[in-house]
Structures are given as structure tokens and as C-alpha cells.
């Protein structure tokens, strides 16, 4: 059981938030009147009071709201809670959607201290059930009464599509197939064939969003700018070669050009990343190979006990 030490809001983004005694959490929106509320996954931000205290011991001298956080919470190790955790506070229920964040510009706190705890310690949530919250109120982890659905992202790699010269048909096709199979599509990205943006987004989606699955499409061939396998392997913590090998073996029965695929399948944290070809038809043929086997694999990555007998 934890406690809400401070509730902080602001009318605009990019400023320190100001404490208040009470606030209303609106379903699928956030804190009523706060600049960060909206129909997105970071409706409410939370930060541990213990982390703020430790930072102040180094001379930071910050008050609640200084990092742009909405709720300062004591007694719960927020950073250790996985995405999907439910938090009850009063009548309201929050669902954690992201751990940490990217720091796009160094704030005044960073300029003073050479460090900022929000990018690594901040936790973000969406409002599942609305209600009033108050400073000093309890906050606690709630048990889930239903299975947490698999969450996925689809990334298309194509210079021409990213430049608007051609419509991306593969990404939407892959996303539709996943949704039909019951997956929640968290993000669909369209990137040029550049290694750094792909690596950065793969890391963000694995580490901060903690997705179950990421499927990329495109950039797996021999062309000089086909960098998808290199970027994928660069962020990998474990290899999962069987999936890519199975796709290649099956595809060779359709076309001998399948031998030219350099697609990879790897694991980062608890996220499975699989490279798909660039065409919608080839994507569907590839997904035919592994889609039925993914639930077992993803449950294993989550740490859910599974019967591995045939």
C-alpha cells in the first residue's frame, strides 16, 4: 500500500506543475484541467517520492511537480512495476503504459545537476476508471481479473514510402492481420531506411512500452540501404533464429529468391522482434508460418508457466 504525497497539474506543457489538494481523473483522458491529459497513453505521470528525496540529497532542491509529474507516490516501487499493472487510487483505476521516457531537451534541472531522474524513473499511465483523488490518499496495486492482451507495434522501413512517393501497404496489412488475431496495436511507424532511427525506436518500444511483439516490414534484402537486420541485431539481447529460418524455408517453396532474405528474429527484454519482407503478399505468407505459434512464445517471454510438451 502506498500513499499519494502530491498531486500536481499545469495549464500548459513544458513547465513545472503546481501542487493541489484534490483532482478528478477522467476515464481515457487524465487529470481534468492538466495540459498532458488527452486521448493518448501518457495521460498521467507518476514519480516516486523516494527517488525525489534521493535526488535532493545530491543538492537538487526540487519540489513536487518540478519534473512535470502529476502524482508523487510514496511506498510503491513504481519503476519495478511492469507495463499493464493496475493501480487503484480512491475510486479511480490507472493502467501503467510506459516506463521512463526520452529526454528531447535538457531541462533546467539537468542544467543544474547534470542529471534528471524523470527519463529513467518516471512512470506513465492511462485512466481506466475515473474518480476523485486526494493528497494523502492511498494508492495500491490491483489484481487483474482478465488476461492482459498481447501488445504489438508494426514498423515499415521504406525510403520511398517515408518520402511520400509511394503508399505504405505492407504496414497496415500486417497490423490488420495482428488485430484480427486479437493483438492490441500500440504504434504503427513509417521510417526511412536509416539505422539509427530504427534502433532508437526498437529500444523505446521494448524498454519503455514493454511490448510483447514488434514486426518490421522491409529492408531485409541485399540493397545498400537495406539495414533492418543490422539494426535489429544491434538492439538484441538474445537470438531467436528459428522463426526467421522457418520463414525462409517455407518461402523457398514459393520462390527461390527467398534465399536472398537476411531477415532476423531476436529478443530484447521480454519483446520478440521479427523482420518481415517488404511486400504485403510476402508479409502474409511469412505470418502464416509463425502466427499460430506466437502466443506460446510470448507467454514464455512474459514468464507465464507453460506446458512445453508436444
C-alpha positions in Angstrom: 0.0 0.0 0.0 1.3 3.4 -1.0 0.3 7.0 -0.5 -0.2 10.0 -2.8 2.2 12.6 -1.5 1.4 15.3 -4.0 -1.0 16.0 -6.9 0.4 18.4 -9.5 -1.0 20.0 -12.6 -0.3 22.7 -15.1 -2.3 24.5 -17.8 0.5 24.2 -20.4 3.2 21.7 -21.2 6.9 22.3 -20.6 6.6 24.0 -17.2 6.8 22.8 -13.6 3.4 21.7 -12.3 1.8 23.1 -9.2 0.5 21.1 -6.3 -3.2 20.9 -5.5 -5.1 19.1 -2.8 -7.6 17.2 -5.0 -8.2 16.3 -8.6 -10.6 14.4 -10.9 -9.3 11.7 -13.1 -11.4 11.4 -16.2 -11.6 8.0 -18.0 -9.4 7.7 -21.0 -8.3 11.4 -20.6 -6.3 12.1 -17.5 -6.4 14.7 -14.8 -9.1 17.2 -15.5 -7.6 20.6 -16.5 -4.0 19.2 -16.9 -2.1 20.0 -20.0 -0.9 16.4 -20.5 -4.4 15.0 -20.4 -5.8 13.6 -23.7 -6.5 10.5 -25.7 -3.0 9.0 -25.6 -1.0 6.6 -23.5 0.7 9.1 -21.2 -2.4 10.7 -19.6 -0.9 10.7 -16.0 2.7 10.7 -15.0 3.9 9.3 -11.7 7.2 9.6 -9.8 8.4 8.0 -6.6 8.8 10.3 -3.6 11.8 8.2 -2.5 13.6 8.9 -5.8 12.9 12.7 -5.4 14.3 12.6 -1.9 17.4 10.8 -3.0 17.9 13.3 -5.8 17.5 16.2 -3.3 20.2 14.7 -1.1 22.6 15.4 -4.0 21.6 19.1 -3.8 18.8 19.3 -6.4 16.4 21.2 -4.1 13.3 20.3 -6.2 9.7 20.3 -5.1 6.8 18.1 -6.2 5.9 19.0 -9.8 9.3 20.1 -10.8 9.8 17.3 -13.2 6.4 17.7 -14.8 5.0 14.7 -12.9 1.3 14.6 -11.9 1.5 12.2 -8.9 4.3 11.9 -6.4 3.8 8.5 -4.7 5.4 7.0 -1.6 5.7 3.4 -0.6 5.5 1.7 -4.1 8.5 0.9 -6.2 6.9 2.3 -9.4 9.9 1.7 -11.6 9.8 -2.0 -10.9 6.1 -2.4 -11.9 5.6 -3.8 -15.4 3.5 -2.2 -18.1 -0.1 -3.3 -17.7 -0.1 -3.1 -13.9 -3.3 -1.7 -12.5 -3.2 1.0 -9.7 -6.1 1.8 -7.5 -6.4 5.3 -6.0 -9.7 6.2 -4.5 -12.4 5.2 -6.9 -10.1 5.6 -9.9 -8.0 3.0 -11.6 -4.8 3.6 -13.6 -3.0 1.2 -16.0 0.7 1.6 -16.4 1.5 2.1 -20.1 5.2 3.2 -20.2 8.3 3.1 -18.0 10.7 6.0 -18.4 10.8 8.5 -21.3 13.0 10.0 -23.9 14.6 13.3 -22.9 14.3 15.6 -26.0 15.9 18.7 -24.4 17.8 19.1 -21.2 15.6 20.9 -18.7 16.8 23.5 -16.0 17.2 20.7 -13.5 19.6 18.8 -15.8 21.5 22.1 -16.5 22.0 22.5 -12.7 22.6 18.9 -11.7 23.9 17.2 -14.9 21.2 14.7 -14.4 17.4 14.3 -14.4 15.5 11.4 -12.9 12.3 11.7 -14.8 13.5 10.0 -18.1 14.5 6.8 -16.2 12.3 6.8 -13.1 9.1 8.4 -14.4 6.1 6.1 -14.9 3.1 6.8 -17.2 -0.4 5.6 -17.1 -3.9 5.9 -18.7 -7.1 6.2 -16.7 -9.2 3.1 -16.9 -11.8 4.2 -14.3 -12.4 7.8 -13.4 -12.8 9.3 -9.9 -11.6 11.8 -7.4 -8.1 11.6 -5.9 -6.7 13.5 -2.9 -3.3 14.3 -1.5 -2.7 11.8 1.3 -4.9 9.2 -0.3 -3.9 5.6 -0.7 -2.6 4.0 -3.9 -2.1 0.3 -4.4 -1.6 -2.4 -7.0 -4.8 -4.1 -8.1 -5.0 -7.7 -9.3 -6.1 -8.3 -12.9 -9.3 -10.2 -13.4 -8.8 -10.8 -17.1 -5.7 -11.8 -19.1 -3.6 -8.8 -20.4 -3.8 -8.9 -24.2 -0.7 -9.0 -26.3 0.5 -5.6 -27.3 2.4 -5.1 -30.6 3.9 -2.5 -32.9 4.5 -2.5 -36.7 7.3 -0.6 -38.3 7.6 -0.1 -42.1 11.1 0.6 -43.5 11.0 2.3 -46.9 12.7 5.4 -48.2 10.0 5.9 -50.9 7.1 5.5 -48.5 8.7 7.7 -45.9 9.2 10.4 -48.6 5.5 10.2 -49.7 6.4 8.8 -53.1 4.6 5.5 -52.5 1.8 4.3 -50.3 2.7 2.0 -47.4 0.5 -1.0 -47.9 2.6 -3.6 -46.0 2.4 -1.9 -42.6 -1.4 -1.6 -42.5 -1.8 -5.1 -43.9 0.4 -6.6 -41.1 -1.3 -4.5 -38.4 -4.8 -5.6 -39.6 -3.7 -9.3 -39.5 -2.5 -8.9 -35.9 -5.6 -7.1 -34.8 -7.7 -9.9 -36.3 -5.7 -12.3 -34.2 -6.5 -10.3 -31.0 -3.4 -8.2 -30.7 -3.5 -4.5 -29.5 -1.6 -2.4 -31.9 0.1 0.2 -29.8 2.0 2.0 -32.6 2.4 1.9 -36.4 5.6 3.7 -37.6 6.8 4.5 -41.1 10.6 5.1 -41.2 13.2 5.7 -43.9 15.9 3.1 -44.4 18.1 4.6 -41.7 19.7 2.5 -39.0 19.7 5.0 -36.0 16.0 5.9 -36.0 15.1 2.2 -36.3 17.4 1.2 -33.4 16.2 4.1 -31.3 12.5 3.2 -31.8 13.1 -0.5 -31.2 14.8 0.2 -27.9 12.0 2.6 -26.9 9.2 0.2 -27.8 11.0 -2.7 -26.0 12.2 -0.9 -22.9 9.7 1.9 -22.3 6.5 0.5 -23.8 7.5 -3.1 -22.9 5.6 -4.5 -25.9 5.2 -8.2 -26.5 5.9 -8.1 -30.2 7.4 -5.9 -32.9 7.1 -6.7 -36.6 9.1 -4.8 -39.1 8.5 -4.9 -42.8 11.0 -4.0 -45.5 14.8 -3.5 -45.7 15.8 -7.2 -45.4 17.4 -7.7 -48.8 20.8 -7.0 -50.5 20.3 -3.4 -51.4 22.9 -1.0 -49.9 20.2 0.7 -47.7 18.6 -2.5 -46.5 19.7 -2.1 -42.9 16.8 -3.7 -41.0 18.6 -6.9 -39.9 21.7 -5.0 -38.8 19.6 -2.6 -36.7 17.6 -5.4 -35.3 20.6 -7.5 -34.2 22.2 -4.4 -32.7 19.5 -4.0 -30.1 19.0 -7.7 -29.5 19.8 -9.4 -26.2 19.1 -12.9 -27.3 18.8 -14.5 -30.7 15.6 -16.4 -31.8 16.8 -17.7 -35.2 14.2 -20.4 -35.6 11.4 -18.1 -36.7 13.4 -16.4 -39.5 14.8 -19.8 -40.6 11.3 -21.3 -40.7 10.0 -18.4 -42.8 12.9 -18.7 -45.2 12.5 -22.4 -45.5 8.8 -22.1 -46.2 9.3 -19.2 -48.6 11.8 -21.2 -50.7 9.0 -23.5 -51.7 7.3 -20.4 -53.2 10.2 -18.6 -54.8 14.0 -19.3 -55.0 14.6 -15.6 -54.3 13.7 -16.3 -50.6 17.3 -17.3 -50.2 18.2 -13.6 -50.6 16.3 -12.7 -47.4 18.5 -11.6 -44.5 15.6 -11.2 -42.1 16.3 -11.7 -38.4 14.2 -12.7 -35.4 15.5 -11.7 -31.9 14.5 -10.9 -28.3 15.1 -7.8 -26.3 13.9 -8.0 -22.7 10.5 -9.6 -23.0 9.9 -8.4 -26.5 10.1 -10.5 -29.6 11.2 -8.7 -32.8 10.7 -10.3 -36.2 11.7 -8.9 -39.6 9.2 -9.4 -42.5 9.7 -8.8 -46.2 8.6 -5.6 -47.9 5.6 -6.7 -50.0 2.1 -7.3 -48.5 1.8 -10.7 -50.1 5.2 -11.9 -48.7 4.3 -10.5 -45.3 1.1 -12.5 -45.2 2.9 -15.7 -46.3 5.6 -15.1 -43.6 3.0 -14.6 -40.9 1.2 -17.8 -42.0 4.4 -19.6 -40.8 4.6 -18.3 -37.3 1.4 -16.5 -36.2 -0.2 -19.6 -34.6 2.9 -20.3 -32.5 3.4 -16.7 -31.2 1.0 -16.9 -28.2 3.1 -19.7 -26.6 6.3 -17.9 -27.3 5.1 -14.6 -25.9 3.7 -16.2 -22.8 7.1 -17.7 -22.2 8.7 -14.3 -22.6 6.2 -12.9 -20.1 7.2 -15.6 -17.6 3.9 -17.3 -17.6 4.2 -21.0 -16.8 3.6 -23.1 -20.0 3.4 -26.8 -20.8 6.1 -27.2 -23.5 5.1 -30.8 -24.3 4.2 -31.5 -27.9 
